[in-house]
Amino acid sequence: MSNPRILLIGPPGAGKGTQSKNIVETYGVEHITTGDALRANKDMETEYGKPREFMDRGELVPDPVVNEIVVTALSEADEGFVLDGYPRNGSQAEFLDDHADLDLVALLEVSREELVDRLTGRRVCPECGTTYHVEFNPPETTGVCDECGSQLVQRDDDTEETVTERLSVYEENTAPLVEFYEERGLLRRVDGEGTPDEVWHDLRQAIESALTSTE
């Protein structure tokens, strides 16, 4: 099927960004994330105000504003899309269900222990933004960026305490979406604990299977 419409869900650290890139390269669709959509439309007028007003104050953008922004982005994705980072809760999922037809929802499943290892081991270059991992993708010299020679840092949201809290928030708010999409027959489960190539192999099979069944 051409122009597939795919929703990719999973906890922080599951590899959604990496696999979204694979989907974009393979199927020629647009990669739509909540953050990108908000930044691209931060001055869009809504009945609740502009997204910029909330972002500048460091506040969460209200669901109705996020909904409108994301649906606008989806409507402009004529060649299909992979949606990553939205919906984050039941009300957003209900809204999306009323405004977009998905071909499938792919869930990347990764254990909590593995997620903690992945996220707490991440190191970032504050100068050029290159990302490393102390175990899976270390720099040539420990603690030093290969690209620009700057000292790598661990982001505040990558400490074990913060990671554990992020995963708890995910489980409380986002995990119930699994049942929502299972009931609609859209969910495909993918083991996210292999190498990126192994995960992509299984994910692509799930995508192809789902797209074939909808033809």
Short mmCIF file of the C-alpha atoms (twelve columns), coordinates in Angstrom:
data_MODEL
# 
_entry.id   MODEL 
# 
loop_
_atom_site.group_PDB 
_atom_site.id 
_atom_site.type_symbol 
_atom_site.label_atom_id 
_atom_site.label_alt_id 
_atom_site.label_comp_id 
_atom_site.label_asym_id 
_atom_site.label_seq_id 
_atom_site.Cartn_x 
_atom_site.Cartn_y 
_atom_site.Cartn_z 
_atom_site.pdbx_PDB_model_num 
ATOM 1   C CA . MET A 1   0.000   0.000  0.000  1 
ATOM 2   C CA . SER A 2   1.225   3.491  -0.789 1 
ATOM 3   C CA . ASN A 3   0.990   6.392  1.647  1 
ATOM 4   C CA . PRO A 4   0.722   4.313  4.866  1 
ATOM 5   C CA . ARG A 5   -0.474  6.009  8.038  1 
ATOM 6   C CA . ILE A 6   1.401   4.557  10.995 1 
ATOM 7   C CA . LEU A 7   1.346   5.354  14.699 1 
ATOM 8   C CA . LEU A 8   4.442   4.273  16.632 1 
ATOM 9   C CA . ILE A 9   4.067   3.982  20.396 1 
ATOM 10  C CA . GLY A 10  6.271   2.770  23.214 1 
ATOM 11  C CA . PRO A 11  7.996   4.010  26.378 1 
ATOM 12  C CA . PRO A 12  10.880  6.484  26.502 1 
ATOM 13  C CA . GLY A 13  14.019  4.733  25.279 1 
ATOM 14  C CA . ALA A 14  12.180  2.162  23.177 1 
ATOM 15  C CA . GLY A 15  13.782  3.418  19.963 1 
ATOM 16  C CA . LYS A 16  10.821  5.186  18.364 1 
ATOM 17  C CA . GLY A 17  13.013  7.881  16.819 1 
ATOM 18  C CA . THR A 18  15.369  5.372  15.196 1 
ATOM 19  C CA . GLN A 19  12.561  3.242  13.813 1 
ATOM 20  C CA . SER A 20  10.607  6.279  12.630 1 
ATOM 21  C CA . LYS A 21  13.593  7.196  10.448 1 
ATOM 22  C CA . ASN A 22  13.562  3.697  8.966  1 
ATOM 23  C CA . ILE A 23  9.867   4.006  8.175  1 
ATOM 24  C CA . VAL A 24  10.387  7.406  6.540  1 
ATOM 25  C CA . GLU A 25  13.259  6.123  4.385  1 
ATOM 26  C CA . THR A 26  11.438  2.945  3.357  1 
ATOM 27  C CA . TYR A 27  7.929   4.235  2.729  1 
ATOM 28  C CA . GLY A 28  8.565   7.882  1.859  1 
ATOM 29  C CA . VAL A 29  6.174   9.196  4.517  1 
ATOM 30  C CA . GLU A 30  6.475   12.214 6.781  1 
ATOM 31  C CA . HIS A 31  7.724   11.904 10.355 1 
ATOM 32  C CA . ILE A 32  5.387   13.854 12.615 1 
ATOM 33  C CA . THR A 33  6.178   14.431 16.283 1 
ATOM 34  C CA . THR A 34  4.314   16.597 18.768 1 
ATOM 35  C CA . GLY A 35  7.376   18.760 19.389 1 
ATOM 36  C CA . ASP A 36  8.069   19.374 15.705 1 
ATOM 37  C CA . ALA A 37  4.407   20.103 14.978 1 
ATOM 38  C CA . LEU A 38  4.210   22.599 17.841 1 
ATOM 39  C CA . ARG A 39  7.420   24.361 16.847 1 
ATOM 40  C CA . ALA A 40  6.302   24.606 13.220 1 
ATOM 41  C CA . ASN A 41  2.914   26.038 14.216 1 
ATOM 42  C CA . LYS A 42  3.737   27.921 17.410 1 
ATOM 43  C CA . ASP A 43  1.964   31.051 16.192 1 
ATOM 44  C CA . MET A 44  -1.167  29.237 15.019 1 
ATOM 45  C CA . GLU A 45  -4.319  30.853 16.386 1 
ATOM 46  C CA . THR A 46  -6.615  28.581 18.383 1 
ATOM 47  C CA . GLU A 47  -9.520  29.369 20.666 1 
ATOM 48  C CA . TYR A 48  -7.192  28.680 23.599 1 
ATOM 49  C CA . GLY A 49  -4.398  30.934 22.355 1 
ATOM 50  C CA . LYS A 50  -1.170  30.364 20.467 1 
ATOM 51  C CA . PRO A 51  1.102   27.424 21.374 1 
ATOM 52  C CA . ARG A 52  3.956   29.930 21.725 1 
ATOM 53  C CA . GLU A 53  2.218   31.533 24.729 1 
ATOM 54  C CA . PHE A 54  2.349   28.281 26.714 1 
ATOM 55  C CA . MET A 55  5.800   27.284 25.471 1 
ATOM 56  C CA . ASP A 56  7.343   30.642 26.389 1 
ATOM 57  C CA . ARG A 57  5.986   30.276 29.924 1 
ATOM 58  C CA . GLY A 58  7.363   26.761 30.200 1 
ATOM 59  C CA . GLU A 59  3.874   25.325 30.580 1 
ATOM 60  C CA . LEU A 60  2.418   22.207 29.029 1 
ATOM 61  C CA . VAL A 61  0.429   23.031 25.920 1 
ATOM 62  C CA . PRO A 62  -3.237  22.070 26.618 1 
ATOM 63  C CA . ASP A 63  -4.627  18.987 24.908 1 
ATOM 64  C CA . PRO A 64  -7.096  20.918 22.697 1 
ATOM 65  C CA . VAL A 65  -4.245  23.005 21.266 1 
ATOM 66  C CA . VAL A 66  -1.995  19.976 20.741 1 
ATOM 67  C CA . ASN A 67  -4.874  18.119 19.103 1 
ATOM 68  C CA . GLU A 68  -5.513  20.900 16.621 1 
ATOM 69  C CA . ILE A 69  -1.830  21.317 15.766 1 
ATOM 70  C CA . VAL A 70  -1.208  17.601 15.228 1 
ATOM 71  C CA . VAL A 71  -4.340  17.036 13.155 1 
ATOM 72  C CA . THR A 72  -3.373  19.993 10.966 1 
ATOM 73  C CA . ALA A 73  0.052   18.421 10.411 1 
ATOM 74  C CA . LEU A 74  -1.516  15.056 9.579  1 
ATOM 75  C CA . SER A 75  -3.905  16.612 7.066  1 
ATOM 76  C CA . GLU A 76  -0.922  18.078 5.208  1 
ATOM 77  C CA . ALA A 77  0.940   14.738 5.028  1 
ATOM 78  C CA . ASP A 78  -0.294  13.731 1.560  1 
ATOM 79  C CA . GLU A 79  2.270   10.933 1.191  1 
ATOM 80  C CA . GLY A 80  1.358   9.263  4.489  1 
ATOM 81  C CA . PHE A 81  2.997   9.592  7.891  1 
ATOM 82  C CA . VAL A 82  4.561   7.971  10.905 1 
ATOM 83  C CA . LEU A 83  3.254   9.630  14.052 1 
ATOM 84  C CA . ASP A 84  5.550   9.537  17.082 1 
ATOM 85  C CA . GLY A 85  4.877   11.043 20.526 1 
ATOM 86  C CA . TYR A 86  1.126   11.533 20.140 1 
ATOM 87  C CA . PRO A 87  -1.361  10.593 21.475 1 
ATOM 88  C CA . ARG A 88  -0.144  10.567 25.066 1 
ATOM 89  C CA . ASN A 89  -3.445  9.877  26.805 1 
ATOM 90  C CA . GLY A 90  -6.948  8.574  26.266 1 
ATOM 91  C CA . SER A 91  -8.563  11.885 25.368 1 
ATOM 92  C CA . GLN A 92  -5.962  12.567 22.690 1 
ATOM 93  C CA . ALA A 93  -6.462  9.051  21.314 1 
ATOM 94  C CA . GLU A 94  -10.220 9.585  21.111 1 
ATOM 95  C CA . PHE A 95  -9.669  12.864 19.267 1 
ATOM 96  C CA . LEU A 96  -7.217  11.265 16.832 1 
ATOM 97  C CA . ASP A 97  -9.627  8.396  16.236 1 
ATOM 98  C CA . ASP A 98  -12.272 10.902 15.123 1 
ATOM 99  C CA . HIS A 99  -9.946  12.844 12.811 1 
ATOM 100 C CA . ALA A 100 -7.528  10.380 11.199 1 
ATOM 101 C CA . ASP A 101 -7.658  6.848  9.810  1 
ATOM 102 C CA . LEU A 102 -4.647  4.791  10.865 1 
ATOM 103 C CA . ASP A 103 -3.449  1.715  9.011  1 
ATOM 104 C CA . LEU A 104 -1.736  0.312  12.088 1 
ATOM 105 C CA . VAL A 105 -0.353  1.088  15.528 1 
ATOM 106 C CA . ALA A 106 3.053   -0.469 16.209 1 
ATOM 107 C CA . LEU A 107 3.998   -0.953 19.859 1 
ATOM 108 C CA . LEU A 108 7.712   -1.302 20.641 1 
ATOM 109 C CA . GLU A 109 7.888   -3.467 23.764 1 
ATOM 110 C CA . VAL A 110 10.947  -3.130 26.030 1 
ATOM 111 C CA . SER A 111 11.339  -4.199 29.672 1 
ATOM 112 C CA . ARG A 112 11.664  -1.526 32.357 1 
ATOM 113 C CA . GLU A 113 15.143  -2.800 33.333 1 
ATOM 114 C CA . GLU A 114 16.368  -2.482 29.752 1 
ATOM 115 C CA . LEU A 115 14.848  0.986  29.414 1 
ATOM 116 C CA . VAL A 116 16.594  2.208  32.556 1 
ATOM 117 C CA . ASP A 117 19.926  0.886  31.255 1 
ATOM 118 C CA . ARG A 118 19.421  2.575  27.902 1 
ATOM 119 C CA . LEU A 119 18.338  5.939  29.230 1 
ATOM 120 C CA . THR A 120 20.741  6.332  32.144 1 
ATOM 121 C CA . GLY A 121 23.675  5.388  29.904 1 
ATOM 122 C CA . ARG A 122 22.986  8.142  27.402 1 
ATOM 123 C CA . ARG A 123 25.533  10.959 27.101 1 
ATOM 124 C CA . VAL A 124 25.098  14.095 24.999 1 
ATOM 125 C CA . CYS A 125 27.488  16.668 23.604 1 
ATOM 126 C CA . PRO A 126 26.281  20.094 24.785 1 
ATOM 127 C CA . GLU A 127 27.993  21.809 21.850 1 
ATOM 128 C CA . CYS A 128 27.040  19.838 18.725 1 
ATOM 129 C CA . GLY A 129 24.221  17.647 20.080 1 
ATOM 130 C CA . THR A 130 25.772  14.285 19.153 1 
ATOM 131 C CA . THR A 131 24.387  11.480 21.321 1 
ATOM 132 C CA . TYR A 132 26.340  8.509  22.698 1 
ATOM 133 C CA . HIS A 133 25.753  5.618  25.060 1 
ATOM 134 C CA . VAL A 134 28.315  4.380  27.552 1 
ATOM 135 C CA . GLU A 135 27.625  0.749  26.579 1 
ATOM 136 C CA . PHE A 136 25.978  0.604  23.154 1 
ATOM 137 C CA . ASN A 137 27.583  3.572  21.380 1 
ATOM 138 C CA . PRO A 138 30.569  4.913  23.357 1 
ATOM 139 C CA . PRO A 139 32.847  7.693  22.059 1 
ATOM 140 C CA . GLU A 140 36.427  6.830  21.103 1 
ATOM 141 C CA . THR A 141 37.684  8.636  24.206 1 
ATOM 142 C CA . THR A 142 35.566  8.210  27.335 1 
ATOM 143 C CA . GLY A 143 33.558  11.332 28.073 1 
ATOM 144 C CA . VAL A 144 34.738  13.237 24.991 1 
ATOM 145 C CA . CYS A 145 32.722  13.949 21.831 1 
ATOM 146 C CA . ASP A 146 34.205  12.401 18.685 1 
ATOM 147 C CA . GLU A 147 32.813  15.219 16.552 1 
ATOM 148 C CA . CYS A 148 33.972  18.367 18.327 1 
ATOM 149 C CA . GLY A 149 36.043  17.311 21.340 1 
ATOM 150 C CA . SER A 150 33.678  18.726 23.969 1 
ATOM 151 C CA . GLN A 151 33.057  17.044 27.308 1 
ATOM 152 C CA . LEU A 152 29.931  14.888 27.230 1 
ATOM 153 C CA . VAL A 153 27.198  15.347 29.816 1 
ATOM 154 C CA . GLN A 154 24.337  13.337 31.233 1 
ATOM 155 C CA . ARG A 155 21.083  15.242 30.842 1 
ATOM 156 C CA . ASP A 156 19.052  15.876 33.964 1 
ATOM 157 C CA . ASP A 157 16.200  13.766 32.596 1 
ATOM 158 C CA . ASP A 158 18.556  10.783 32.089 1 
ATOM 159 C CA . THR A 159 19.353  10.193 35.762 1 
ATOM 160 C CA . GLU A 160 17.951  6.973  37.230 1 
ATOM 161 C CA . GLU A 161 15.508  8.811  39.500 1 
ATOM 162 C CA . THR A 162 14.126  10.905 36.651 1 
ATOM 163 C CA . VAL A 163 14.025  7.971  34.236 1 
ATOM 164 C CA . THR A 164 12.049  5.901  36.722 1 
ATOM 165 C CA . GLU A 165 9.558   8.746  37.125 1 
ATOM 166 C CA . ARG A 166 9.246   9.179  33.345 1 
ATOM 167 C CA . LEU A 167 8.498   5.490  32.914 1 
ATOM 168 C CA . SER A 168 5.873   5.612  35.669 1 
ATOM 169 C CA . VAL A 169 4.186   8.566  33.962 1 
ATOM 170 C CA . TYR A 170 4.247   6.673  30.660 1 
ATOM 171 C CA . GLU A 171 2.705   3.584  32.208 1 
ATOM 172 C CA . GLU A 172 -0.034  5.612  33.861 1 
ATOM 173 C CA . ASN A 173 -0.962  7.835  30.920 1 
ATOM 174 C CA . THR A 174 0.120   6.134  27.720 1 
ATOM 175 C CA . ALA A 175 0.092   2.390  28.338 1 
ATOM 176 C CA . PRO A 176 -3.762  2.333  28.460 1 
ATOM 177 C CA . LEU A 177 -3.640  3.283  24.769 1 
ATOM 178 C CA . VAL A 178 -2.565  -0.302 24.107 1 
ATOM 179 C CA . GLU A 179 -6.016  -1.557 25.091 1 
ATOM 180 C CA . PHE A 180 -7.651  1.266  23.119 1 
ATOM 181 C CA . TYR A 181 -5.944  0.239  19.885 1 
ATOM 182 C CA . GLU A 182 -6.187  -3.490 20.529 1 
ATOM 183 C CA . GLU A 183 -9.961  -3.127 20.693 1 
ATOM 184 C CA . ARG A 184 -9.875  -1.486 17.268 1 
ATOM 185 C CA . GLY A 185 -7.752  -4.253 15.769 1 
ATOM 186 C CA . LEU A 186 -4.932  -1.851 14.881 1 
ATOM 187 C CA . LEU A 187 -2.209  -2.876 17.338 1 
ATOM 188 C CA . ARG A 188 0.875   -4.845 16.307 1 
ATOM 189 C CA . ARG A 189 3.389   -5.755 19.032 1 
ATOM 190 C CA . VAL A 190 7.097   -5.645 18.193 1 
ATOM 191 C CA . ASP A 191 9.972   -6.839 20.397 1 
ATOM 192 C CA . GLY A 192 12.076  -3.720 20.890 1 
ATOM 193 C CA . GLU A 193 14.967  -5.345 22.805 1 
ATOM 194 C CA . GLY A 194 17.084  -6.500 19.865 1 
ATOM 195 C CA . THR A 195 19.583  -4.507 17.860 1 
ATOM 196 C CA . PRO A 196 18.122  -1.612 15.827 1 
ATOM 197 C CA . ASP A 197 18.386  -3.774 12.687 1 
ATOM 198 C CA . GLU A 198 16.648  -6.715 14.349 1 
ATOM 199 C CA . VAL A 199 13.863  -4.484 15.627 1 
ATOM 200 C CA . TRP A 200 13.464  -2.921 12.185 1 
ATOM 201 C CA . HIS A 201 13.204  -6.375 10.566 1 
ATOM 202 C CA . ASP A 202 10.357  -7.341 12.892 1 
ATOM 203 C CA . LEU A 203 8.697   -3.918 12.661 1 
ATOM 204 C CA . ARG A 204 8.750   -3.939 8.874  1 
ATOM 205 C CA . GLN A 205 7.195   -7.393 8.833  1 
ATOM 206 C CA . ALA A 206 4.432   -6.131 11.118 1 
ATOM 207 C CA . ILE A 207 3.870   -3.111 8.881  1 
ATOM 208 C CA . GLU A 208 3.743   -5.170 5.704  1 
ATOM 209 C CA . SER A 209 1.359   -7.657 7.291  1 
ATOM 210 C CA . ALA A 210 -0.956  -4.921 8.481  1 
ATOM 211 C CA . LEU A 211 -0.919  -3.059 5.172  1 
ATOM 212 C CA . THR A 212 -1.593  -6.234 3.209  1 
ATOM 213 C CA . SER A 213 -4.610  -7.031 5.389  1 
ATOM 214 C CA . THR A 214 -6.129  -3.601 4.732  1 
ATOM 215 C CA . GLU A 215 -5.885  -3.791 0.943  1 
# 
